[in-house]
Amino acid sequence: MVSRSAPADAWRIAASVPDPEVPVLTIEDLGVLRDVSVEGDAVRVDITPTYSGCPAMDTIRDDVILALNAAGYAHVDVRLVLSPAWTTDWMSDAGKRKLSEYGIAPPTGRASLSSGPIRLGISVRCPQCGSLDTREVSRFGSTSCKALFECRACLEPFDHFKVH
């Protein structure tokens, strides 16, 4: 039997599902979790991919279903919501801190500037030593949403979660 605080509980359960590509982040930290609604023992969860064709979405869907089934929700429907498109602006501050602590430089700046100056990427801070003396080695890192960087100070390679 599902409790009266089912919507909040269902959100909490879905929100705790880790991202399969960066397991220190939850789908809530990442901003992929959009909505959770409950009707009886049925739950509908809306998620948005970080980019079109993201291979992690099938795993996220399955993990959300498994987590909610284990909590007593018999019927779980996970929908992919493509509009509006996900942006790094949706990442939580806690998620950005977790990325940095994990050794991935978090996105900086905002992806959605409605007006104002054009953003220029000047430098990315090394998550290992904090140096700004870094360079992009490859536009694509361990996943398509990250770029591979190298720190010229400590000589360590690291991923940078790209702003988009």
N, C-alpha and C positions, 0 to 999 in steps of 0.2 A: 504494500500500500504506500502511496506517495503522500507526503505531508502537505499541510496547508501552505507552507512557504515554498511550494514546489517551483515557482518561477525563479526565485532567488537561488534555491538549491541547484536547479538545473543549470542556471548560468554559472554558478561557482564550479560545478563539476565540469562543464564544457570548457570553461576558462582555464582550468588546471591542466588541460591536455598540452603536452609539450610539442614544440615544433620539431618534426623529425630531422630537419637539416641542421638546426641549431638548438640542441636539446636543453640549453639553459634558459631558453625563452618559452613561455607558454603562448598559445594562440591569442590570448588576450594581450600579453605584452607586445606581441607583434602587430596587433590591430587587425588580425584576420577574422576574429570572432565579431560578427555584426549584430546578431539578434538571437534571442532564445525565447520561445513561447511554449506554454504548457497548456494542454487541454486534457484533463483526466490523467491517464497514464501515457499519453502521447506527447512527444516533444518535437518541435521543429527548431532546427538550428540553421542560421544563415552564416556562411563564411565567404570571404572574398580572397581570391588568390593574390599573391604579391605581384605576379605578372601572368599574362596569358600563357597557358600551357604549363604552369608550375607543376612538376611531377610530385610534389609533396602533398597535393590536395587529396589524392585518393587515400593516402595514409592518414592524413588528418581526419577525413570523413570517417574512416574505419575506426580510428582511435576514439573519436567523439561518440560514435554509436556504442562501442564496447564499454566506455566509461559510464554512459547513461544507462545502458542495459544493466550493468553491474549494480547501479544504484536503485534499480527497481522500475525504471521506465521501460515498459514493454515495447513501445512503438516509437522509434526515433527516425525522423526524416531530416537529412542534412542537405540543404540546398546551396548551390553555388550562385552567389550574387555577383554579377560582373559590373554593375553600375550603381554608384559611381566607382570608378577604378580605384584600387588600393594605392595609397601613397605612404611614404615613410613618415609623413606627418601624423599618421595614425599610431605609430609606435609610442608606447608609454615611456615616460622618463625612466621608470624602473627597468624597462626592457633595454633601453640604451645603456644604462649603467651595467646591467648584466652582460651585455655584449662586450663592453670594454673590459670588465673583469675576466671574461672568458678569452680575451686576446683578439677580439675583432673590433676594429675601429667603428664606432656607431656612425650613422648618418649625421651630418651637421647641416644646419640651415633648414630651410623649408622648401618643400617641393612646389607648393602652390602659392606663388606670388601673384596676386591679382593685378598689382601695379607696382611701379617703382623701378629701381635700377636692375639691370641684368646681373645675376649672380655669377661670380667668377670663382672657380675652385682654386684656391691659393695653395693650401697644404692640408695634409691629413695628419693628425697627431698619432704617433706610435703608441699602441696600447701597452707595450712592454716597458718603454723607458720614458715616454711622454715627449719625445723630441718631435719637432715639426720639420726636421730635415729628413723628409721621406720622398719616395718617388713611386709612381705607378709602374709596375712591371708588366701587367696584363690587365686589360679592361674587364676580363672575366676571371674570377677566382674559383673557389671550390664550388660555388653555385652561380647561376646567372645574375643573381641580385647582388653579388659581391665582386669587388675588383681586388687583384693581388698587388700589394704594395711591398716595398722594402724600406727599412729604416737605415739611413746612412750613418746614424750615430751608433746604434747597437748591432747593426747588420742583420737583424732578424726580419724574416718575411712575415707578413700578416695580411689578413683579409680586411677589406673596408666595405661596410654595407653601404652601397651607393644610394644617394638621394634620388628618389623618383616617386 
